[in-house]
């Protein structure tokens, strides 16, 4: 947890890292020794000398066949480090859903609010990575600015970008759209190592190992860098944008973010709703349309149109 | 600070076997030994002032039999100009060696200049016909580039030249382990026999080449020429890594020296210098000349008639 940052890129190092995941700097530190000595590895069960065995990729005793387990090459599953508290109680979530139903406009069934019944209300902490980073980005591209005879002219530059609290969803339970709507509703300063919320709240697990997680974070960072640099390239049209990204001071945190997932029933049909656990105004849900009301509206619109046309012609 | 070849950096040591107490004589460039009295495989640990401690090690993942199989398949698949007796070569002196290598990394910052070519089409009107032609407009271009240089491995052993190591690379560096004597127990492990400054220069050269390659790929436009760059390497690191190498001696003729064949101890990649058959090459050249002469003659005769 409290490893000193990488001396080359000042990024965060986990306790089990052998090399910096960003720049490859070694983290191992040798201890001091004063004399030349020999050491023999002894089998713990029969005390015979052991030798490394290529077939087992571990030391093996030739007499009793015991295999010594080496320190694991670690690629642990990601785990949540801090949780954001639920500031919205389950009852408030139900109210939020009803308020949202009222705000839906005229083309929904009139009894939607009163005839709907919440079948299931699950408070859940969904998982996401949040990273801060700085990056020195060198770029080149062709653009239509300052061209001569050809349609394109070369452009290039180098600039420092900084990324603050970029959230990358790791959840499998919520859709990408749901996570992007929920994200701005959270106050990341409320993160704490203990989870505060309804006792029945479920904690989603990161179903991703660290190496894969780092790849996703790195991809997200490069994608965002490319988006930002895209706007920096002068001209109206551009092509062949190429980037070299030197990431430094990368700090990634693994958060659990509070949300309510609801299933409500209206006339036998089930609908899904997601509400932020920190903002009752953020409701993302499906709701039925009222075909009858839409038909009336269409008929009315056609009638008005015909009346206007009739008046104009008459 | 370059070490002259042939002179050992360190002295031989007398060390007591921790199994039976016998006194072992350990070669200066060996990190492991086997006690001749009790057959215990032992690891030699020296003060860090005398020899650098390995930081990482990659354990052998191919067995002796697998490596020998890979070598035999490799020998069989050599080209037509290989000496025939090489295909029947006997494999002698097989040895699995943990070879000292250096892992280099740095942050590279470059200032580059080049000429960028953008293609265009232009239309000319001559004698009432329109013709379009392609041309390239060249523009001078300068800029800055920065990138991390990682995973450069260079030899630390006089016994294995860098190009031989490169031929059996890459090693899966994602599977490195922190150095642990248990991984080299029972195997030959070498101490670095090339001095650090030499290896550093070697790694530095390779880093320079990587930057050049990266810059060529980085240039905008349809084409470019006259790319030049000045690069500084910051935060350089050089860590000692033991990599597994199988070494075979293939003897194909009693009067010729055996050919050394190296095998990557993880991936099984094989490299060696194949002895060529000069008779076969000479015959092929003669055959080619004869074919050319026949063709020329035929054409000549056809033209005269």
Interface residues (C-beta under 8 A of the other chain):
Chain A: X7 X8 X9 X18 X19 X22 X23 X24 X25 X26 X28 X30 X32 X33 X34 X35 X36 X37 X38 X39 X40 X41 X49 X50 X51 X52 X54 X55 X57 X58 X59 X68 X70 X71 X73 X136 X138 X140 X141 X142 X147 X148 X149 X150 X151 X152 X153 X154 X155 X156 X157 X158 X211 X240 X242 X244 X246
Chain B: X13 X15 X16 X17 X18 X19 X24 X26 X33 X38 X39 X40 X41 X42 X43 X44 X45 X46 X47 X48 X50 X53 X55 X56 X59 X60 X61 X62 X63 X64 X96 X103 X105 X107 X116 X118 X119 X120 X122 X135 X136 X137 X139 X141 X143 X144 X145 X146 X147 X148 X150 X151 X174 X175 X176 X177 X178 X179 X180 X181 X182 X183 X184 X185 X186 X187 X214 X217 X218 X219 X220 X221 X235 X237 X239 X244 X265
